[in-house]
Amino acid sequence: MHTIAAFRHSLLVLCLLLARLGLAHEGMWLPTLLQSIESDLKTAGLRISAEDIYSIERGSIKDAIVLFGGGCTAEVISGQGLILTNHHCGFGQIQNHSSLENDYLKNGFWAANKQQELRNPGLTATFIVRMEDVTDRVIPFLKGDLTEPQRREAVSKLADPLIKDAIKGTHYKAVVRPFNYGNSYFLIVTETFRDVRLVGAPPSSIGKFGADTDNWMWPRHTGDFSMFRIYAGPDNLPADPSDANVPFVPRHVLPINMDGVKEGDFAMIFGFPGSTQRYLTSYAVQHVMEVQDPMRIAMRKASLGVIDAAMRSSDRLRIQYAAKQSSISNAYKKWIGELRGLKELNALEEKRAYERMYLEKAAAQGNAEYPLALRRLGESYVDYRDLANARDLFVEMVYYGPEVLRFAEGFSELIDHADQLRAIGKLELALEDARSGKEEFWKDYDMEVDKRVFKALLPIYRANIGAGLAPDVLKEIDTRFKGNADAWVDDLYARSVFVSKEKLAKALQKFGPKTETMLKADPLYRVTRSFHDTFLSKVRPAHAELSDRIEGDMRIYVKGMMELFPERTYWPDANSTLRLSYGAVEGSDPRDGVTYIAFSTLDGVMEKYVPGDHEFDLPQRLMDLHAAKDYGPYGVNGSMPVCFTSSLHTTGGNSGSPVLNGRGELIGLNFDRTWESTMSDIRFDPLKCRNISVDVRYILFVVDRFAGAKHLVDEMTIAPRMIDLPVHR
């Protein structure tokens, strides 16, 4: 009896696994290639045509997909230019508009009308006009003996007439981008709007509910969304921000689906994934697992320990460091999950086993070029290890570490080239810019927090930097401070003008030869110049040379993959270009004894509620709506859906991407992956890899019932509900 029961259970588990394998699809497909996989899409559940998704002849779904700023996706959800993206994608803008008097991070923001919508200098919204494969107009004209710099120059010359011809007589921009390490090239024509205004954002207690604890985790209960509006000139063309601008009229608007989702439903995601590394060799994966991720994790952990404590100590520091903390913590937790996932999947040995097959197949075909490329890649990574680590340490220290280092570096042209500026009559202009353009820095800067970050990171930097690659200025720690790094840092901050708004303003007011000399000798300016000069002289040139060598051999290695194993499916690594991934709404079994169902509800939000907690506190209004089951038309049988998972292949840049059903209707807003999925940039596992989305019904519930901003819902197109459609007999 028990044997039969066990057999039936095993059979059921096997069937579920096979079903999920059939639903989950690795791949980020270029929209121009969708017709080649249209039959697979239809079999999986697509109910519209590939032409409906991507067309250059008429409005299609691609005309509702937006590159938001430089690193997220958004989508058009109304005929008046309203766009939807993640709360964390709009976080910098929300934070920038926040103050102690108007704490939009804490309380949320909702424009009651278009006059109240807030401008965001520098924020852009970019649409893809068209993409075209131009490989046959590039590669045949490249000589075989070019170095990588020569190849890039040759490609640029070949691309220039293609670009000019594509945008002639238009306001568009275009670029020719390499794919598959330069085995193919695509022309991409874009249209960029420069007036994008903040329309609405929930309080962080909804938009960032769970914060770092829940980041990358499932079950998830975060309403990670915000709304902006694209403005255009009266002719509906891009224009600089102006009162004369009007809401943009889009070529396509995503209809909102109110039927909801269930296990097994077809789903697809359309957006701008940033970077994947599917084709890395074992040598590169070994570097990621043994050097890169462990070091970056240690650096981020140290700085977060300081910043998190500071943010809990006061509202002022919470607001000042909110966006910075979010930027640091997101990758930190991702790398931890990535390292764990690669180890669990035995990714390194998988790569080595594949490379053995690769070499055997090449030998059987008498091909010497492909094995040679793989061998050279192994040799390159021996030399690459210390240089790549030094580059990563520089980035973590200077760009994610103490802010004063990059602030002081911003004065380098003025300090080091004052004579040249004076000679060409531009010194006063540079001084005026230096005096008036730094308010944003002081608004969000705290010297004591910054100093503690410096102290926390410095020992890790020194322990990991390769011999001969450390900035000379660090020698002072041993020569002048007897190895006491904290005392050295204290001395830097005590003597520098770059940590005091008043002292710096005074120095710039009396700028002259004496001030130039003083600023050049400023302790923190000397430190940042030493870091930059060392990187530029000892690290970047050698790193660039090795990277070029690796790039060239990877192009040959990947070409070999496609020729030696033509039966396999190949798609170009993500590179921030428009891509589509498809799969299904489904849960997963990520670990032994652990099963994730695909859905979460508002009940789970209340279960996590911790009064006064900086991650799990809740607005009283939301709790009241839950207690009354007042969900309006957005709830289902007395329950309010919040999030769901699906087997869509995503990465950074897919944040804010629309999740669509088979009819091209919006069902969710992508914002994360499960922690067990974070290795998917390198190794996609169909059983484990799941993206996380906010259910669109929860978004509408928060906008309408919680925030009272029903005027925004009224702008949207609600798709006919399937249960209301007439039955054709």
N, C-alpha and C positions, 0 to 999 in steps of 0.2 A: 504493500500500500504506500509506504513512505517512498519506496523506489519510484513508483509510478508518479507520485506527486512531485518528487524531485525532478523526474524526467520532464514532466509537463512544464514545471517552472523554468527549467533550463531552455526548453523549446521556446517558451514565451519570451524569455530574455533574448534569445538568439534572433527571434523574429523582430523584436523591437530594435535590436542593434542593426539588423539588415535594413529595416525600414528607414532608420535614421541615416544609415550610410547612403541609401538611395535618395534621401531628401537633401542632405548637406552637400554643397558644391563648393569646392575650392575654386578660386579664380576671380580676378577683377578684370572684366571684359571691356575692351575699347568699344564705344558705342557704334563705331563704323563697322564692326565685325559682328554685330548682333544678328544680321540676317543669316550668317553662316551657322549659328547655333539656334536659330529660331525654332526648329523642330524640337530640340531638347527643351527649350523654354516652354513651348506649347504642351509638351508631354508633362512637364513639371507643374503646369497650371496657369500659364499666361493666357489671358483671354483677349488680348489686343495684339496688334502686329508690331514687328520690329520697327516699322516705319512710324508707328504711333509714338514710339519711345524716342527715336532719333530720326529727324528728317531735316534736310536743308531746303526742301521745297515748300514746306508749310509748318505751321506751329505744331510742336510736339513736346513731349515731356521734358526733353533737354532744355527747352526754352523757359522752364520754370526752375531750373537748377542753378544755384548761384555759388560762386566761390566767394565766401564771406571773409573780407579782409585778405590775409595771406595764408590762413591755415585751417579754416573750417568751411563747412558747407551750410547753405541755407536754401530755402525753397519758397517760391511765390505762392501765396495762399489767398490772394484776393486780386480783383481787377484794378485795385488802387495801389498796387505796388507793395502791399504788406508782405513781409517775409518772416519766416519762422526759422529759428536756429536754437542752439543750446544756450542755457543760462551761462554755462562756463565759457562758451564762445563769446558771448556779449559781456562777460564779467569785467573786462578791463574798462569798457565804456560805462557800465553801471557803477563801477568803483570810482571812475573819474568824475562822474556827476554827483557822487555822494559826499556828504559832509556831516558834521555833528548835527547841523540844523536840518538837513535833508538826507537822512540815512536810508538811501534807496536799497543798499545791501540788506539792511535789517528789515525794512518795512515794505520793500517793493516799490515799483513805480508804474503808474498807468496814466497815459495821456487821455484826458477826457475828450479831446478834439485834436485836430491836426496842428493847431497853433501851439499846443503844449508839447509837441514832440521835440526831442532834444537832439541837436546837431552833434556830430562826432568828427572833428577834424581828422583827416587822413584815412578814415574808414571808407572802404570801397566795396562794391558789389559787381562781380564780373560774370558775364554770360559767355557760353561757347556759341559762336556763330556757326562754325563748321570745323571738321577735322578731315584731313586728307592724307592718305599714304603717299609719300613722295620718295620712298626708298629707291625706286628705279630712276629717280632724277638726282640721286646723290651718290649711292655706293658705286655704281659702274664708273664714275668719274674720279674716284679716289685711287691714287697710286698705292701699290702694295707695300712700299718701303717707307711710308711716312711715320715719323714719330707721333706720339699722341698730341703734342702741341701743334705740330704741322697738320695733323689730321683735323683738329678742331678749326684751325684757320681755313683749311680747304673746304670744310663743311660750311663754315660761315660764308665764304665767297659763293658757294653754290646755292646757299639758302637765300642770300640777299635778293636776287631777282625774283625768286618764288614768293617771298614776303611782299616785295613791292607790288608785284602783279596782283596778289591776293587782296591788298587793301587799297589799291588805286581808286581814288575818287570817293573814298569812304572815311569815316571817323574811327574805323576799327584799328586794332593792333593785331600783329601776328608774330608767331615764332615757329621755328623748326626745331623739334625736340627729338633727341635720340631715344630709342627704346631697345631693350635687350642688349644693353652694353654697346649700342651702335650697330647692331645687326639690321635695324630698320629705323626709318625716320618718318615723322608725321608733321605736317603743317597744321597749326592750330590758330584759328582766327577768333578773336575775342572782342567783346564790347564791355567797357568798364564804366560804371556810374560812380560819381564822386560825392554825391550828397545822400548819405544814409543816416536816418534819424532813429533814435530810440523811441519806441512806442510803448512797450510794456515789459515788465519783468516781475515775477513773483518774488516775495521775500526769500532770502537765502534759506530760511527754515523750510521752504518748499523746494526752491530751485537747487539748493545744495544740501538737502536733507541727508544726513548720514555722513557727509563730508569725507574726511580721510578714512574713517573706519569702514565705511561702505564702498569707498572708491574701488572699482574693479571687482566688486563682489556681487554675489547673488544669494538670496533674494534681495532685490533692490526696490526702493520706494521713493525715488527722487523725481520731482517734477522739473527736470533739467531742460527748461526752455526759456526763451525770451523772444520778443518781437521787435522788428525794426521796419522802417518803410524806405523804399527807394524813391528819391525825387529826381525829376528830369527837368530840362528846360521846357518852355511852352510847346516846342516841336517834338517832345518826347525823346530827345536825344540827351546824352550825358552832358552835364553842365557843372561848373563849380558851385559850391554851396551858395544859395542866394534866396532871399525872400520871394523872388520872382518865380522860383521853381515850383513845379506842381507834382503831385503823385504820378509815378511812372505807370503807364498802361502796358502790361506785359503781353507777350504773344501766346502764353499758355498759363493757365492757373490750375493748380492741383485741386481736384475736388476732394472733400473730406468724407471719409467713410464712417458711418455711424453704426454699422452692423456689428463691428467688433471682429475679433479674431478667435480662432480655435486651433487646437493642436493639429498640425498637418497642413494648415492652409499655406498655399503658395505665397511667397514674399520675395520682394526684390528691393535692392537699395541702389540709389543713384547718387553719386557724389564725387568728391575729389580726394581719394585716399592718398596720404602723403608719401610713404616709403615702405616697401617690403623688400625682403632679401631672400627670395625663394631659392635662388641658384647658388648661394654661397658654397664654397668648398669646405671640406672638413677643417682646413687650416684656419679659415675665417671664423667658423663656428667655435673652434677651440679658443680663439682669441676672445670672442664674445663671452664665453662661459668662464674662462679662467682668469681673464685680465680686465676686460672692459666693464662688464656689468658689476662685478664685485667692487671695483674701485669707485664707480659712479654711485652705487648704492651707499657706500660708506660716506662719501662727500655729502650727498643729499640728506642722509640721516643726521649728520652732524649739524648742518644748517637748520634743518627743520626742528631739531631739538631746541634751538635758540628761539626761532621765530614763533613756534607754537606757544611756548611759554610766555613770550612777550604779548602775543595776541590775546591770551587769556587774562592778562593783567589789566587791560584798559580798553575802552571803546575806541579811543584815539588810535592806539596801536593796531587794534583789530581792523579798522578801516584802512589805515596806512599800508598794512602788510597783507591784506586779503588777496589781492590779485597776485602779488609776488609769491605768497605761500602756495597758492593754487598752482602756479606755473612750476614751482620746484617739486611739489609733492606728487603731481600726476605721473611724471616719468619715473620717480623714485619707486612707487609701488608697482608700476608696470614692469620695471626691470627685475624686481624681486620675483614676480610671477613668471616672467619670461625665463629666468634662470631655473626656477623650479620645474617649469613645463619641459624645457629642453632636456633636463636631467631625467625626468620621468619617462619621456618618450625615447630616451637613449639616442638623441638626435645626432650626437657626434659619431657613434658607431654606425648609425644608418648612413651617414654621409660617406664614411670610409668604405662601407660595403658597396655603396653605389659606385664609388670611384674605382674600386677593384673591377666591377663589371664593365665600367667605362673603358678602362685600360685593356681588358680582355677583348672587348668588342672591337676597339680600334686596332689592336694587334691582329685580330682575325681578318680585318679588312685591309691590312697592310698600311694603315694610316699612321704616320709618325708625327704629324703636326699636332694632333689633339693630345697625345700623351706628353709631348714636349711642353705644351702650354700648362698642363696640370702640374708637371714637375717644377716649372718655373714659378708657378703660384706658391708652391710649398716653400721654395727658396726665398721668395719675396717676403713671406710672412715671418721668417726668422729675423730679417732686418726691420720689418715693419712694426714689430711688437712695441719696442720702446718709443718709437716716434709717434705711433698712434696713441699710446698711453699719455705721452707728453702733450699731445694736442688735446685729448680729452680732459686732462688735468687743467690745462690753460682755460678751456671753455668753462669748466666747473668753477674754477677759482675766480676768473675775471668776469664772466658773463652771468653766473648764477651765485657767486659769492658776494663779498662785501661790495656794496653799491658804489662806494666812494672811488673804487678803482676805475670803473667805467665813467663815472662823473668827471673825475680829474683828467682822464684821457681825452674827454671831449674838448679840453682847452689846449690840446697839443699844437694845433695849427697856430693859434694866437701866441702861445708861449715860445715855441721853437722857430716860428717863421715871422716874427714881428717885423724884422727888417725888410723882408720881401713885401709884406703887406703894406708897410709904410711907403716903400718905393713905388708901388703901383696905386697908391692912394686909397687903399681899402682897409687900412688899420682901424679907422674910426667906425666903419661899418661892422667890422668883426668885433670890436669892443662893445658896440651897442647891442649886437646879438648876444654876446656873452653876459651883458648886464641884465638884459630883459627876458632872455629866453630860458631861464632856469627855474622858474617858479614851480613847475610840475615836480621837479626833483625835491625841492624843500618841502613841498606839501606832504610828501609821503616818505620823508626821511627821518630816521631817529639815530643819532650818533652812537648811543650806548648799545642798541640792538646790533648795529652794523659792526661795531668793534667786537662784540661777542661772537658774531658769525665769523669774522676774520680769525679770531683765536681758535674757534672750533675746527676750522678747515685747514689751518696751516700745518699742524702735525701730520695729517693724512697726506697732504700734498708733498711734504718733504720725505715722507716714508716711501712714496710711490714713484717719484720722479727719477728718471734714469740718470746715470752718471754723465756729467757734463752738460745736462739739459736744463738745470735749474737756473733761475735768474741770479746774477752775481750779487744783487742786493741782499739776498738771504744769508750771505756770508757774515753780514753784520751781527746776526743773532749769536754766532759763536765768537766773533772777534771783539765785539763791543759789549755784549750782554751775557757772556759766559754761558751760552746755550739756553737762556731764558727767553723763549719765544713770546710769552705773554707780556713780559716787560718791554720787549721790542715793539710790539703792537701798541701798547699803552703810550710809549714815547712817540710813535708816529701820529697818533690821533691828538696827543697833547700839543704838538708843535705845528700841525698842518692847518692852513687856512681853508682847505677844501671841506672841512666838516663844520664850518661856521658860516652861515649866510652873511652875517654882519662883517666878519673879517674879510671874506672874499669880496664883498661889495666895496669895502674900503680900498682893498688892493687894486681893484679894477678901476676905481674912480681916479686914482692917481697913477695910472699906468704910464710907465716910462722905462728907460734902461735899467734903473735901479729895481723897479718892480719886476721886470722880466727876469733879472738875475735871481731875485728872491723867489719867484714862482718856480723857476727851473730847479732851485735847490729845495723846494718844499718837500718834506719827507714822503708824503703819500703820492705826490706827483713823481718823485724819483722811483718809488716802488712800482707804480703802474707802467712807467716808461721801461723799467728794467724787465718786467714781465713781458711787455709787448716786444721790446727789442730782442730779447732772447728767443721768443717764439718766432719772430720774423726772420731772424738770422740763423738760428740753430735747428729749428723744428720744421717750419713750414716749407722751405725749399726742398729739403730731403724727403719730407712727407709727401709733397706734391709729386716729386719724381717717382717715388715708389708707388703712389696711387695710380699714376699714369701707367707704370709697368703692369700693375695688377689689372687695370682697366683693359689694356690691350690683350692680355692673356685671358681675361674673363670673356672677352668677345669671342675669342677662338674656342674657348672651353664650352660656352653656351651654344655656339654654332654646332660644335661636335655633339652635344646632347641631342639636338634636333635631328641631326643626320644619323646618329648611331641608334637612336630610339624613336623612330618616327611614329610609332604606335601610341606614344604618350601624348597627353594634352599639354600645350604650352601657352602661357599668357605672359605678357610683359610685366615685370615688376612695377608696382605702383610708383608714380613719380609726380604726384599732385595734378595729374590730368584726369579728365572725366572718365569714370568707370562705372560699370554695372555689375553687381553680384546678385546671385539668386539662390534661393533655398526654400526653407519653410519655417513657419512658426512652430517651434518645438523645444522641449526641454532637453536634458542630457543626464548622463550618468558619469560624472567626471572622475570619481574615485570609488574604490571598493566600499560598498555600503552606503553610498551617497547618491541620491537621485534629486535632480532639480526639476520641478514642474515648471511650465513655461510662463506662469502668470503670477502677478502679485496684486494686492488690492489695498484699499484704504484701511481695511482692518489691520493689515500688517504695519502700516504707518503708526497707528495708535499703539500697537504692541511694542514698538520701539521707542515710543515717546518717553523722554526723560525731562521733567520740568527744569528749566534753567540751564540745561546742558547746551554747550556751544555747537554740538553736532545734531542732537536729537530733540531739541525743544520744538514746539509747534505753536502756530498762531491760534488764539482762542477761536477765531472765526471758523477755521478748518475743523476744529474739534466739535464745535456746535453743529456744523453741517453734518458731520459724521454721526453725532448722537441722534440727530433728527432724521437721518437717512435722506436728507434733502439734496439729492443728486440731480434733480431736474431730469432732462431727457438723456443724460449721459450715463446713468447707472444701469445696472442689469440685475434684476431680481433682488433688489435690496442691497446690492454690492456695488462698489465703485472701483473699476479696473484702474490700475496705476501704471504698471510696466509689464513687458513681456520679453522673452528671449526668442531668437530665431537663428538659424544656421547660415547666416550671411557672412561672407568673408570681408572683414573690415579692418581698418587700422586708423592711426592718427590722420586727421583730415576728413575722415568720415563723420566726425562729430558734427551734428546738425543735419546730417543727410536724411532725406525722407525715406521711410520704409513704406512700400506700396504693395497693394494687392494685385491680383491678376488683371484687374480692370484699370490699373494705373491710378487708383485712388489712395489717398494718404491714410494709412492706418497707424503709423507711429513715427516717432522722431528718435533716430539713433543717437546714443550718447556714450556708450561704453561697451566693454567686453567683460565677460566673466574672467576671474583671475586665472582660471585654468586655460584660458584662451590666449593669454598675452604672448605666448611664443609663436603665434600664428603668422607673424611677420616673416619668420624663418621656416617654421614647420606647422602646417595646417593639419589638424586632426579632426576629421568629420564627426567623431563621437564626442569630442570635448568642446570644440570651438563654437561659442555662441556670442552673438552681439546682444546688447541690451538696449531697449527702446522705451520711451515714454509712450503709453497708449494715447492716441490723439483724443480720445474721449476724456481722459484726465486733464489734458491741456485745456479743452473747451470748458470743462467743469470749473477749473481754477479761474479761467478768464471770466466766465459768466457768473457762476454762483458764488465763488469766493471773492473775486475782485470787483464784481459789478460792472464789468466792461463789456456788456453784451453787444455794444455797438461794433466791437471788433468781430465778434462771431457773425453779426449780421452782414458784414462785408464778404464773408466767405461763401463759397459754393458748397452746399451740402449735397452729396451724391444721393440719388434715389435709393431708398432702402430696398434691399432685395425682397423683403417680405411684402413690400408695398407695390412691387412691379406686377403688371398684369401677366397672367398665365396664358401663353399662346398654345392653343390646342389644334 
